[in-house]
């Protein structure tokens, strides 16, 4: 029985917190992101980076990446 009461108080606290955020003109959204820990993600990232490195445009692509990496340094 104590668990139900704790669960309800937590639910109420979360709802109150969300209500306060909504009064600040914020809205809750849910975002799904790639799981960078998964073996399939790692394999795809490796395959894609190898394809970019083997490209005829690899030098130009790398120059672009280095240029935008320094975007805020000037």
N, C-alpha and C positions, 0 to 999 in steps of 0.2 A: 504494500500500500504506500509506503514511503517513496518508492520509486515513481509511482504515478504522480504524486504531489511534486517531487523534484522535476519530473518531466514537464508537468504543467507550468511550473514556475520558470523553467528555462524557456519553454515555448512563449510564455508571456513576455519575458525579457527580450527575446529575439524580436517578437512582434513590435514591442515598444521601440526598440532600437531602429527597426525598419521604418516605423511610423515617423520617428524623429528625422531620419534621413529623407523621407519623402517630403516632409515639411520644408526641407532645404532644397527642394526641386531636384532631388536625386531619384534615380530609379534603379531597381535591381535588374541586372542582366546576368545571364549565364553564358559563359564562353567555354567552348571546347578547344583545347590546344593539343598539338601533337605531343605524345609522350616520348621525350627525347631519351628516355632510359630503355625503350623497347628495342629489341634486336632488329625488328623490321625497320624502324626509323633509322637506326645506325647504318644498316645495309643500304637503304635508299640514299642517305646522305653521302655515304662513301661512293656509291655508284655515280651520283650526280656530280660530286666534286671531281671525281676522276674524269668524267665526260667533259667538264668545263676545262680542266687542266689539259686535256688532249685536243681541245678545240683549236682551229686555225686562228681564232681570235683571243687566245689565252692571254697574250701579252697586253693587248688593249683592254681586255676585261679586268686584268689585275691592276692596270694603271688607273682605271676608273674607280675600282674599289679603294685603292690607296688615296685617291683624290677626295672621295667623299668621306673617308675615315678622318681626314684632317679638316673637315668642313668648318668646325667651330674654333679652330686654332688661330685663325687670322684676326 
